C-alpha cells in the first residue's frame, strides 16, 4: 500500500530543505574553518520526502564531505582508491596540497601503484 509523501527537490545547498535532518560535522582537529559551500554539514539533500524524511544526498566537492577545509598550507588527506600489486582495489588516503584538494574529487578513480 503506498504511503503519503511530500517530495521536495533541492537545487543545492541554498535550498530551504537542503540541510533538514543532517547534523553538522565535528571538527576533527586537522582542518581550520567550516566549508563556505556546505557551511559545515559536508553534504546536503538533493531530494527529501517531508513526510517520511527519506532523502537522497550530495557530497560537497569543496570539503569532500568533511564539512571543514584547510586554510593554511598543511597537506589535506583525500580518500582515493588504488590498485594493489595483487590486482585488488584498496582504499587509501592521499595527501595533497590545498590547491590540489579543491580540484581532487573524492575517490578519484583507480590508479596503479
C-alpha positions in Angstrom: 0.0 0.0 0.0 1.5 3.4 -0.9 2.2 5.8 1.8 1.6 9.6 1.8 4.6 11.7 0.6 5.6 15.3 0.0 8.8 15.1 -2.0 10.8 18.3 -2.3 13.7 18.7 -4.8 16.7 20.8 -3.6 18.7 22.5 -6.2 21.8 22.9 -4.0 23.0 24.0 -0.5 21.0 27.2 -0.7 17.6 25.4 -1.0 15.3 25.7 2.0 15.3 22.0 2.9 18.8 21.2 1.9 20.1 20.6 5.4 17.0 19.0 7.0 17.9 16.1 9.3 21.7 16.5 8.5 23.9 17.1 11.5 26.9 19.5 11.5 30.2 17.6 11.0 32.5 17.8 14.1 35.9 19.4 13.5 38.5 16.6 13.6 41.4 18.9 14.7 43.3 19.0 11.4 41.1 21.3 9.4 40.7 25.0 10.1 37.4 26.5 9.0 33.9 25.5 8.1 33.4 24.9 4.4 31.9 28.0 2.7 29.7 25.9 0.4 28.1 23.4 2.8 28.6 25.5 6.0 30.0 22.6 8.0 27.5 19.9 7.0 29.6 18.1 4.4 26.5 17.1 2.4 23.0 18.3 1.5 19.7 16.8 0.4 19.0 16.8 -3.3 15.6 15.2 -2.7 13.7 14.8 0.6 10.3 13.4 1.5 8.9 15.8 4.2 6.6 13.0 5.4 8.9 10.0 5.9 12.2 12.0 5.8 13.7 9.6 3.3 16.3 11.5 1.2 19.0 11.5 -1.5 22.1 13.4 -0.7 25.0 15.0 -2.5 28.5 15.2 -1.0 30.2 18.6 -1.0 33.1 18.7 -3.6 34.9 21.5 -1.8 35.4 19.8 1.6 34.9 16.1 0.3 32.2 15.6 2.9 34.3 16.7 6.0 32.4 19.9 6.5 35.7 21.7 7.2 38.5 23.0 5.0 42.2 23.8 5.4 43.0 27.5 5.3 46.8 27.2 5.6 49.5 25.3 3.7 49.1 21.9 5.5 48.5 18.9 3.3 45.0 17.5 3.2 44.1 13.8 3.3 41.8 12.9 0.3 40.2 9.4 0.1 41.3 7.6 -3.0 41.3 4.1 -4.5 44.5 2.4 -5.7 45.2 -1.0 -7.4 47.4 -3.3 -5.3 50.1 -5.4 -7.0 47.8 -8.4 -6.5 45.1 -6.7 -8.6 42.7 -5.7 -5.8 41.2 -2.3 -5.3 42.3 -0.7 -1.9 41.1 2.5 -0.1 44.0 4.8 0.8 44.4 8.4 2.0 46.3 10.5 -0.5 47.8 13.7 0.9 47.6 16.7 -1.4 48.3 20.5 -1.1 45.4 22.8 -0.5 45.3 23.9 -4.2 45.1 20.3 -5.4 42.4 19.4 -2.8 39.9 21.8 -4.3 40.1 20.1 -7.6 40.8 16.4 -6.5 37.5 14.5 -6.4 36.9 12.1 -3.6 37.7 8.5 -4.8 39.2 9.9 -8.0 39.4 6.5 -9.6 41.7 3.6 -9.7 45.4 4.4 -10.1 48.3 2.0 -10.4 50.9 1.8 -7.7 
